[in-house]
Amino acid sequence: MFMDPEVWVAIAFIAFVALIVYLKVPGKVTGALDSRSDAIARELEEARKLRAEAEAVLADYKRRAENTEAEAAAILAQAEREAASYAKEARAAFDETIARRLSMAEQKIKLEEEKARKQIRAQAAELAVAAAEHLIEQKVTGQVAENMITASLDRIKKRLH
């Protein structure tokens, strides 16, 4: 029986198994596997938590991006309304300025026309006086002529002014 190699293999196997059991290798292997399994479970749970946090942060950023886009659109619309209002006000102010300048120009034209009329009347009166003086000098002489000229000049001056 001890000569048979199979027996020695069996004895060695039994001794090996006994040594493994004596040294509590299955408990240690089980403990190591259990601790490794627990570590893996903790890492998976931590990974799940991190994923949930990342999804929450992503959702928050998406919401903020949508809000930002809405705010930007509102700001743009407000700016367009303000620009249109400003353009309308500027156009009204421009029209008012043009109307005021046109009115002032018309008044100046009227004043210049009146001034020109007065100058023409004054020149016509002076010419008439000069012509009258010339005629009177040629036809009327002496003291009578001088009295007539002075009286006529006084009347003309009173009528012109």
C-alpha positions in Angstrom: 0.0 0.0 0.0 2.8 2.5 0.8 4.5 1.6 -2.4 1.7 2.7 -4.5 2.2 6.3 -5.7 -1.5 7.0 -5.6 -1.6 6.4 -1.9 1.2 8.9 -1.4 -0.7 11.4 -3.5 -3.8 10.8 -1.3 -1.8 11.1 1.9 -0.1 14.3 0.6 -3.5 15.6 -0.4 -5.0 14.9 3.0 -2.0 16.4 4.7 -2.3 19.4 2.6 -6.0 19.8 3.2 -5.4 19.3 7.0 -2.6 21.9 7.0 -4.9 24.3 5.2 -7.7 23.7 7.6 -5.3 23.9 10.6 -3.9 27.2 9.4 -7.4 28.4 8.9 -6.7 29.3 5.3 -10.3 29.0 4.1 -11.4 31.5 6.8 -8.6 33.8 5.8 -9.5 33.4 2.1 -13.2 33.9 2.9 -12.3 36.9 5.1 -10.1 38.4 2.4 -12.8 37.8 -0.2 -15.5 39.2 2.1 -13.4 42.3 2.8 -12.6 42.7 -0.9 -16.4 42.2 -1.6 -17.2 44.8 1.0 -14.6 47.2 -0.4 -16.1 46.8 -3.9 -19.6 47.3 -2.5 -18.5 50.5 -0.8 -16.8 51.7 -4.0 -19.9 50.9 -6.0 -22.1 52.8 -3.5 -19.7 55.7 -3.6 -19.7 55.7 -7.4 -23.5 55.7 -7.3 -23.5 58.7 -5.0 -21.0 60.5 -7.2 -23.1 59.8 -10.2 -26.2 61.1 -8.5 -24.4 64.2 -7.5 -23.0 64.7 -11.0 -26.5 64.3 -12.5 -27.8 66.8 -10.0 -25.0 69.3 -10.9 -25.6 68.7 -14.6 -29.4 69.3 -14.2 -28.6 72.5 -12.2 -26.3 73.7 -15.0 -28.9 72.9 -17.7 -31.5 74.8 -15.7 -29.2 77.7 -15.2 -28.3 77.7 -18.9 -32.0 77.8 -19.8 -32.6 80.6 -17.3 -29.6 82.5 -18.7 -30.9 82.1 -22.3 -34.3 83.4 -21.2 -32.7 86.3 -19.3 -30.5 87.1 -22.3 -33.6 87.1 -24.6 -35.5 89.4 -22.2 -32.5 91.8 -22.0 -32.2 91.8 -25.8 -35.9 92.5 -26.1 -35.7 95.3 -23.5 -32.7 96.8 -25.3 -34.6 96.7 -28.6 -37.6 98.4 -27.1 -35.4 101.1 -25.5 -33.6 101.6 -28.8 -36.9 102.0 -30.7 -38.1 104.4 -28.0 -34.9 106.4 -28.1 -35.0 106.5 -31.9 -38.6 107.8 -31.7 -37.7 110.4 -29.2 -34.7 111.5 -31.2 -36.8 111.7 -34.3 -39.4 113.8 -32.5 -36.6 116.1 -31.1 -35.1 116.4 -34.5 -38.5 117.3 -36.1 -39.1 119.8 -33.3 -35.7 121.4 -33.9 -36.3 121.6 -37.6 -39.7 123.1 -37.1 -38.3 125.7 -34.7 -35.4 126.6 -37.0 -37.9 126.8 -39.9 -40.1 129.2 -37.9 -37.1 131.3 -36.9 -36.0 131.5 -40.5 -39.5 132.5 -41.6 -39.5 135.2 -38.9 -36.1 136.5 -40.1 -37.3 136.5 -43.7 -40.4 138.5 -42.6 -38.2 141.0 -40.6 -35.9 141.4 -43.6 -38.8 141.9 -45.9 -40.2 144.6 -43.6 -36.8 146.2 -43.3 -36.4 146.2 -47.1 -39.9 147.8 -47.4 -39.0 150.5 -45.0 -35.7 151.2 -46.7 -37.5 151.3 -50.1 -40.1 153.7 -48.6 -37.4 155.8 -47.1 -35.4 155.9 -50.4 -38.6 156.7 -52.3 -39.5 159.5 -49.9 -36.0 160.9 -50.1 -36.2 160.8 -53.9 -39.6 162.4 -53.8 -38.3 165.1 -51.5 -35.2 165.6 -53.7 -37.4 165.8 -56.8 -39.8 168.2 -55.1 -37.0 170.3 -53.9 -35.5 170.4 -57.4 -38.9 171.4 -59.0 -39.6 173.9 -56.4 -36.1 175.5 -56.7 -36.6 175.8 -60.4 -40.2 177.3 -60.2 -40.5 178.9 -56.8 -37.9 181.3 -55.5 -37.2 183.4 -52.5 -38.7 183.2 -49.0 -41.9 181.5 -50.2 -39.9 178.7 -51.7 -38.0 178.1 -48.5 -41.1 178.1 -46.4 -42.8 175.6 -48.7 -39.8 173.3 -48.7 -39.5 173.2 -44.9 -43.2 172.7 -44.4 -43.3 169.8 -47.0 -40.2 168.2 -45.5 -41.8 168.3 -42.0 -45.0 166.7 -43.3 -43.2 164.0 -45.2 -41.1 163.2 -42.1 -44.2 163.0 -39.9 -45.9 160.6 -42.3 -42.9 158.3 -42.7 -42.3 157.9 -39.0 
